[in-house]
């Protein structure tokens, strides 16, 4: 079984300033382009 960490695995849906969406790991929430 693979290791899964809620802190380091990108799973959180986000929208960035250019309008695109994606998934981000919670440790990178301070990333400046995240708006939602």
Secondary structure as GFF3:
##gff-version 3
##sequence-region A 1 36
A	DSSP	beta_strand	12	15	.	.	.	ID=ss1
A	DSSP	beta_strand	21	24	.	.	.	ID=ss2
A	DSSP	three_ten_helix	26	28	.	.	.	ID=ss3
###
